[in-house]
Amino acid sequence: MAGSSAPWIGSAYLFLQSTCKTIVLPSLYESSQKKPSVFKALKLALADSTGSVNGVDMLKVHCSHPHLIVQLKFCKQENCRRFLQSYREGALQESLQNHLQLSLAVTTVPLEMELKAGNEHLDNMLKDEDRCLECIYREKPDRLRDEEITELEECLKSLIVHQSINNNLAVKDCASLNSPSLPYPSQGSSLSPQVTFIFQGQQFANRTLTPDDHQKFAKLVSKKWKQVGRSLQKNCRALRDPVIDNLALEYDREGLYEQAYQLLLRFIQSEGKKATIARLIAALEENGLVSLAEELLGLHSNEDCS
């Protein structure tokens, strides 16, 4: 199918239509207020289908009444195979219906779905998985990701990071009220599981990673983002090797900043309150990135940077 050295890349179109007369997906997506909610549901359902937020990429969403048409790009055969299995078994449909129900705050969103690759209607051959894969592989993406999709991705990532941090703080506040016998009664209520850590002989308070940490890391880590990822993966299953390699391929055009940003985003999403500054600093130290560690800890703030 694909050459041994060439990456496996294919494309398909997912046609979506609500069978409820009061829910018109193209109209909702064309609404500036509802579009982020529909996009979030699409993104989460596709992630569910492959088991990875980067398993399948949305290149563009077309509004063609009564259909919402999503152009998909697959960068690894195994991700495409998982997607096809989820689609065939109805798991993708159920997941998208549930996510739309939550995002749009409605009681139910019944959907009809159809999958096409070029002129081939894949619904007619779903039992022949290899044939479906061949059809998708033949259809190479004819475009880069639409700018609107990139903007929606950024908004969703920012929302997830802020929600993660806010949720962590809320959980810790509740824990401090309800659990007087916490391991760290005097100072643990506002800190992460490991209360303090040592860096270059100094003691620092541990904390959950912040959006500012996230952006500084992505901006400054440069080509060593993969090495840092492999250090973090030792205690984070979500960063196992195929994921890091997928990130490198998927965001190759966007460059090092986006690759590093996506890496740390995956870590934060997977680890929640355990995504702490101490773990990131340890990974940076392990890879000789002491200056970046100092930057994250504010040790450069009083120095003149020439």
Disulfide bonds with the S-S distance in Angstrom:
none
